[in-house]
Amino acid sequence: MFGAQKSKRKIRRVTGALQEFYQQPCPEASTSLKSLPLLAVDVETTGLKPKEHQIVSIGWVPVNGLEIDLRGAGYCVIRGSEGFSVGSSAVIHQLTDDEIAAGISLEEAISTLLAALQGRALLAHFAAIEKDFISAACEQIFGAPLQVPIVDTFAMERKHMENMSTYPRGEDLRLARVRSRYGLPNYSNHHALTDALACAELYLAQTRQGRAQVLRDISS
């Protein structure tokens, strides 16, 4: 209870693009899948800890009910702080220091993402990464964490496999491995826009097979 009250106080202090985001209501848990507005999001980072590592790119793709809307897709590379280097993380996301130096500010990137996310639920594969990094950025820039309904294709697939008495290992739930089981095409990994699209396609495949779940509200 104390944590919830503390979070509400932070939201009252919110500024900028996050304040505008909270002025638009999010979808209700009872919203039909046929009309549920989502935004598939992927972030590429220098590591797994939001307090220690940085976002280097974000990609997003809207999903309107049961249709992907590529017209609303977006992608940005984020400029690091002075002296920032991607280091060994470049092996994963393939972004160079020069590309990072030419990127936009974190505030501009998060503001643009929040505008695209208005009125939608966040869709991601293993959504804790996206939610935690974006929320940490919101708290840093706008003074409050991100609270948004979440649909997680990773959690949906894990629950399905457990219901089938097939208990998955970590590799079984990787985005590319799950997509292959649905007969979806093989894409290159760790490009934020491509991974967002890959997640959106997987969600629609899961929905067709009756595996989509109701929204769950995630709070910091």
N, C-alpha and C positions, 0 to 999 in steps of 0.2 A: 504494500500500500504506500509506504513512504517513497519508494522508487517511482511509483506512478505519479504521486503528488509533485515530486521533484521535477519529473519530466514535463508536467503540465506548466509548472512555473517557467521552465526554460522556453517552452513554446510561446508563452505570453511575451517573452523578451525578443522573439525572433525578428529579423530584419530582412530587407532586400528580397531577392528572388524566392527565398523560402517562405517569407511572409505571404507573397503572392500565391505560392503553391498551396498554402494552407487555407486560402480564401475560397478555393474551389473544392467541393466535396469529393471524396474518393468513392469508388464503387462500393455498394453494399454487398455483404456476403451472399445475399439472396439473389444477386443479379444473374440472369440466365447466361449460360456459356455462349449462347448465340448472339448476345449483345454485349458481352463483357469487354470493356476497353482495357487493353494492357499495353505495356511498353517493354519489349524484350531488351535487356540491358546486359552489356558485358564490360568489365573494366580489366585492363591489363596493368599490372603493378610491378614494383621492384621487389616485392616479397609478400608475405601473408599477414603482416602485423600492421594495422592502420596507424598505430602510434609511432612506428619506426620506419615504415616504408611509404612510398609515394605512388599515386596513380600516374601512369604515363600516357594512357589513352582510354577513351570511352567510345563505345558504339551503341546505337540503339535502333530498334525497328518497331513501329507500332503494329499491334494486332487488334483489329476491330472485329470483335466477335469471333468468327471463324475465318477471317481473311487477313492476310498480311498486306500492309500498306507501305510499299517501298518509297512512296512519294514523301513520307514523313521520316525516312531513315536519316540518321546523322552519325558523324564520326569526327572526333577531334583528338589531336595530340597535345599533350599538356606540357608547357614549359616548366622546367625544374627551377628550383631556387638557385641562387648564385653559387657557382662551384659544383653544381649537381652533376653526377655522372651515373649512367644506367648500370655501369659495372657488369657483373656476370649475368644480371637479369636479361641482358640483350640476347642471350642465347635462347630465351623463351619467347619474348615478344618481338624480337628482331628490329627494334627501334634503336637508332644510333644517337649518340650525343648531339650530332648536328641536327637531326630531325627534332629532337627534344628542344634544342635551343630555338628552333623556328616555330615552336608551338604557341598556343594561346595560354593565358593565365588560368590557374585552377578556378578562380572565381568566375571567369567568363564561361569556362567549360561546364561547371556545375549549374550555373544560372541557365544556360542553354538546355541542359538536360532536364532541369526542373520544369522549364516551360513545356518541354515535350511530354513530361510525366503528369502534368496537371490533369486531374479527373480520371486517371488511370491507375491500375494496379501494376506493380513492378513484377516482371517475369524474368526469371534467370535460372541457370543451371548451377546448383549449389549456391543458392542466393545469399548465404551468409557473407560471402566475400564482397559481392556488390553492395549489399545493404550496409555492412560495417564500414567499408571504405567511403562510400558516399555520405553516410551519416556523420562520420568523423570529419569529413570535409565541410559539411553543412554546419557542424558545431564550431569549427574553426573560423569559418567565414561569416556565418549568419547568426551565430550565438545560440543555436539549438540543434538537436539531432533530427534526423529524418524519420518520420513515422508514416508508413505507407502500407497498404495491404500487399501481400506478396504471394505469388504463385511460383512454386519451385519444381521444375521438371525432374531434378535429381531426387527430391523427396517423393514425388509421385511414382517414379520408376522403382525406387527402393521399396515402397509400400506394396506395389504390385508384385514384385518378386517375392517379398516375404509372404504375401497372401497365397502365392503359388508354391509355398514351401521351398523356394529357391533362394537361399540366403546369399546375397551378393558379396563379393570381395570388392575392394576399392576400384580395381581396374574395370570391373563389370559395370560400374556406374559412371565412368568417364563419358563425356558428351559424345565423342566419336563412336565409342563402343555401343552406347545406347542407340544412337542413330542407325548404326548398321543393323541392329536387330529389328528396326522398323522399315528396313529397306530404303533408307534415305541416302542420298549421295554423299561421298566422302569429300570433305572440305579441308583445307589447310587449317591448322589449329593456331590459336593465340594471336589472331588479328581480331580486335574488338568488334568491328562491324560484322565480319564474317561469323564470329561466334554468336553474336546477337541474333543474326538471321538463322543460324543453325539451331539455336534454342527455340526461336519462334516456330520453325518448321517441325521440330520435335514435339512441341506443345500441341500443334494441330493434329499430328499423328496420334499422340496419346489421347486427345479428345475424341477422335474418330473411333478409338477402341474403348471408349468409356472409362478412361483412367484419370481424367481430370478431377481435381478436388476443389472444394469450396475455398474461398479466400481465407487467409489467416492474417490477422493484424500483428505486425511486428513492431515493438517499441524498444527504444534504447533503454 
